[in-house]
Amino acid sequence: MDAIVKQKENHNIEVLIVDDGSKDDTVKICQEYSNKYNCIQIITHDNTGVSLSRNIGVRHSRVGVDYVY
């Protein structure tokens, strides 16, 4: 995350974090970044698998994005 937000100064980026029901402190850590950087958005949902999580992320992305990683 640190490397991504450092790049923010030079690029117009959007970071979507899709949490698929993690049991650790992932959401808490990501929320700290989201509170600090407006370009980071967290989406949480029940554990449904990587494919659905990716699709949820794409649906929440801005219109006209060039790349999805």
PyMOL commands that set and color helices and strands:
alter all, ss='L'
color gray80, all
select helices_A, chain A and resi 2-7+26-36+50-60
alter helices_A, ss='H'
color red, helices_A
select strands_A, chain A and resi 15-19+40-44
alter strands_A, ss='S'
color yellow, strands_A
deselect
rebuild
show_as cartoon
